[in-house]
């Protein structure tokens, strides 16, 4: 592989990585202002008797974005969380 081709491929990888990071970070914007998604997150936290604050909102969004569905559901089942509520929250955050 020539140096130029390697550099081109490396730039493409960085571009893809940058786009992925921007997309991922956009999910966290829902907790910065009052909107339906933030209200839904707050309702979810309230239904699980968890404190409603910036940290807990961030933690929920982070779980939704970064963990595999089966891992999340296994955790929620263990904690006796409501599966339907969680799936609705995830769908709302990811797909709008």
Backbone bond lengths (Angstrom), bond angles and torsions (degrees), N, CA, C in turn:
res aa  C-N    CA-C-N  psi(-1)  N-CA   C-N-CA  omega(-1)  CA-C   N-CA-C  phi
1 X - - - 1.452 - - 1.522 108.28 -
2 X 1.292 115.08 131.70 1.453 119.48 179.70 1.524 110.65 -75.85
3 X 1.302 115.39 157.40 1.466 121.71 179.89 1.533 110.49 -58.36
4 X 1.331 116.72 -43.62 1.467 120.23 -178.42 1.529 110.81 -62.36
5 X 1.318 116.35 -41.10 1.467 119.71 -179.97 1.529 110.43 -67.06
6 X 1.315 116.31 -40.99 1.457 121.11 177.51 1.528 110.45 -60.55
7 X 1.333 116.87 -46.58 1.468 121.07 179.76 1.520 111.05 -62.39
8 X 1.316 116.54 -40.84 1.469 120.74 177.62 1.531 110.43 -61.52
9 X 1.323 116.73 -46.47 1.468 120.66 178.95 1.522 111.57 -63.45
10 X 1.305 116.36 -39.75 1.453 120.86 178.62 1.528 110.85 -63.63
11 X 1.324 117.30 -42.90 1.471 120.86 176.86 1.525 111.05 -60.60
12 X 1.319 116.81 -40.62 1.466 120.89 178.70 1.528 111.01 -63.01
13 X 1.314 116.24 -42.16 1.467 120.23 178.18 1.525 110.23 -62.66
14 X 1.320 117.55 -44.39 1.465 120.89 177.71 1.526 111.55 -63.32
15 X 1.310 117.76 -39.74 1.465 120.83 177.97 1.522 111.39 -62.58
16 X 1.315 116.22 -44.34 1.468 120.37 178.24 1.522 110.06 -63.28
17 X 1.324 116.27 -43.24 1.457 120.74 179.12 1.528 111.63 -61.97
18 X 1.327 116.85 -42.51 1.465 121.12 178.48 1.522 111.40 -62.76
19 X 1.327 116.58 -44.12 1.473 120.24 178.60 1.520 110.85 -62.62
20 X 1.329 117.01 -41.68 1.458 121.28 178.88 1.533 110.49 -62.41
21 X 1.333 116.21 -43.19 1.459 119.52 -179.37 1.534 110.77 -64.66
22 X 1.320 117.31 -42.56 1.461 120.22 178.64 1.525 111.23 -62.30
23 X 1.320 116.20 -42.55 1.461 120.04 178.47 1.523 110.92 -63.70
24 X 1.316 116.02 -43.90 1.458 120.69 179.76 1.527 111.03 -62.92
25 X 1.313 116.46 -45.00 1.465 119.98 -179.12 1.526 112.04 -65.64
26 X 1.325 117.31 -27.42 1.458 119.60 179.38 1.523 111.28 -63.20
27 X 1.326 117.78 -27.78 1.462 120.12 177.97 1.517 111.17 -64.08
28 X 1.323 116.83 -31.48 1.456 119.97 -178.07 1.524 112.77 -76.84
29 X 1.315 117.35 -13.94 1.461 120.49 179.62 1.527 112.06 -66.94
30 X 1.331 117.51 -20.12 1.464 119.66 -178.16 1.519 112.15 -65.43
31 X 1.317 118.67 -21.09 1.468 119.84 -178.11 1.523 112.70 -93.50
32 X 1.319 117.61 1.84 1.464 120.60 -177.27 1.519 113.84 -88.94
33 X 1.326 117.66 -22.58 1.463 119.59 -178.44 1.516 109.83 -139.27
34 X 1.325 115.26 161.59 1.454 119.99 -179.80 1.525 109.63 -69.93
35 X 1.300 115.98 124.64 1.458 121.91 177.12 1.520 108.70 -162.05
36 X 1.317 115.84 176.31 1.459 121.07 -177.16 1.528 112.13 -62.44
37 X 1.322 116.70 -37.23 1.459 120.39 -178.67 1.529 111.03 -67.49
38 X 1.316 116.08 -43.08 1.469 119.49 179.00 1.526 110.05 -64.57
39 X 1.326 116.16 -40.86 1.466 120.05 177.89 1.528 110.67 -61.88
40 X 1.311 116.14 -39.09 1.461 120.20 178.88 1.522 111.10 -66.20
41 X 1.327 116.50 -41.37 1.472 120.69 176.62 1.522 109.58 -60.95
42 X 1.330 116.48 -44.94 1.467 120.45 179.20 1.529 110.98 -60.96
43 X 1.315 116.94 -41.97 1.464 120.97 178.71 1.527 110.62 -63.64
44 X 1.317 116.23 -40.70 1.466 120.10 176.98 1.526 110.74 -61.67
45 X 1.324 117.01 -47.40 1.463 120.68 178.76 1.529 110.90 -60.14
46 X 1.324 115.58 -44.06 1.466 120.75 179.93 1.529 110.53 -61.85
47 X 1.330 116.49 -42.73 1.472 120.00 -178.56 1.526 112.26 -64.90
48 X 1.321 116.57 -21.15 1.466 120.55 179.52 1.530 111.64 -102.45
49 X 1.329 116.24 11.50 1.473 122.48 -179.53 1.522 112.23 56.73
50 X 1.325 115.81 39.98 1.461 121.80 176.44 1.519 109.17 -106.61
51 X 1.315 116.93 150.33 1.459 119.96 179.95 1.526 110.24 -66.45
52 X 1.311 114.51 146.29 1.461 120.90 -179.34 1.518 108.00 -104.94
53 X 1.317 115.60 104.49 1.455 121.25 177.99 1.527 108.36 -154.38
54 X 1.300 115.44 177.78 1.466 120.88 -177.25 1.536 111.54 -58.14
55 X 1.308 116.14 -41.93 1.465 120.88 -177.98 1.532 112.22 -65.01
56 X 1.328 116.83 -45.22 1.467 119.42 -178.94 1.525 111.08 -69.11
57 X 1.324 117.07 -36.60 1.476 120.23 176.55 1.533 109.81 -62.63
58 X 1.309 115.92 -46.55 1.461 120.68 179.50 1.529 110.49 -59.96
59 X 1.318 117.00 -42.83 1.464 121.36 -179.26 1.522 111.17 -61.68
60 X 1.325 117.37 -41.82 1.470 120.82 179.60 1.524 110.13 -65.03
61 X 1.315 117.48 -47.12 1.464 120.29 -179.88 1.525 109.80 -62.50
62 X 1.307 116.67 -41.91 1.466 120.83 179.58 1.531 110.33 -60.57
63 X 1.315 116.91 -44.83 1.469 120.11 178.17 1.522 110.26 -60.22
64 X 1.298 116.16 -44.76 1.464 120.29 -177.71 1.521 112.13 -63.92
65 X 1.297 116.75 -38.84 1.455 120.80 -174.50 1.520 112.14 -81.36
66 X 1.329 117.86 -40.82 1.455 119.96 -168.27 1.524 116.57 -99.19
67 X 1.294 118.29 -19.58 1.460 118.63 -177.45 1.521 111.78 -96.05
68 X 1.291 115.97 152.07 1.462 120.02 176.02 1.519 108.49 -70.60
69 X 1.305 115.44 149.13 1.450 121.78 -178.16 1.531 112.08 -55.16
70 X 1.333 117.57 -44.93 1.457 119.35 -177.10 1.524 111.80 -65.53
71 X 1.319 118.06 -34.70 1.464 120.78 178.01 1.519 110.69 -67.60
72 X 1.313 116.01 -42.19 1.466 120.06 179.54 1.521 109.80 -63.49
73 X 1.320 116.25 -47.97 1.460 119.53 -177.76 1.524 111.74 -63.67
74 X 1.310 117.11 -36.50 1.469 120.53 177.13 1.528 109.91 -62.74
75 X 1.333 116.39 -43.99 1.456 121.08 178.18 1.530 110.92 -62.66
76 X 1.326 115.70 -46.43 1.459 119.43 -178.31 1.522 111.75 -65.13
77 X 1.312 117.03 -38.71 1.463 120.49 178.24 1.525 109.95 -61.49
78 X 1.321 115.72 -42.88 1.462 121.15 179.04 1.534 110.81 -60.98
79 X 1.339 115.35 -38.74 1.467 120.63 -178.62 1.521 112.84 -88.79
80 X 1.344 116.66 1.87 1.468 123.30 179.50 1.532 112.53 62.84
81 X 1.324 117.09 34.66 1.456 121.27 174.56 1.518 108.34 -76.76
82 X 1.298 116.05 160.12 1.457 121.35 -179.71 1.522 109.72 -82.19
83 X 1.319 116.79 115.51 1.467 122.97 -176.04 1.531 111.01 -60.59
84 X 1.319 117.77 -44.72 1.467 120.83 -177.45 1.523 111.32 -61.54
85 X 1.319 116.75 -42.64 1.466 120.08 179.84 1.523 110.85 -63.33
86 X 1.325 115.67 -42.94 1.449 119.39 -179.04 1.526 111.52 -64.58
87 X 1.323 117.42 -45.39 1.464 120.99 -179.95 1.524 110.93 -62.97
88 X 1.329 116.27 -37.70 1.465 119.87 177.46 1.527 109.92 -64.27
89 X 1.315 117.02 -42.27 1.466 121.74 178.77 1.529 110.36 -62.13
90 X 1.315 116.94 -46.15 1.458 120.44 -178.95 1.528 110.23 -62.66
91 X 1.311 116.91 -46.33 1.466 120.82 -179.88 1.525 110.68 -60.70
92 X 1.311 116.86 -42.18 1.451 121.46 -179.07 1.534 111.44 -64.47
93 X 1.317 116.50 -42.16 1.465 120.12 -178.78 1.514 111.89 -70.12
94 X 1.307 117.17 -41.62 1.444 120.22 -173.84 1.528 112.01 -80.99
95 X 1.320 116.82 -41.22 1.455 119.59 -174.06 1.526 113.63 -103.51
96 X 1.324 116.80 -4.42 1.464 119.09 177.83 1.440 110.33 81.75
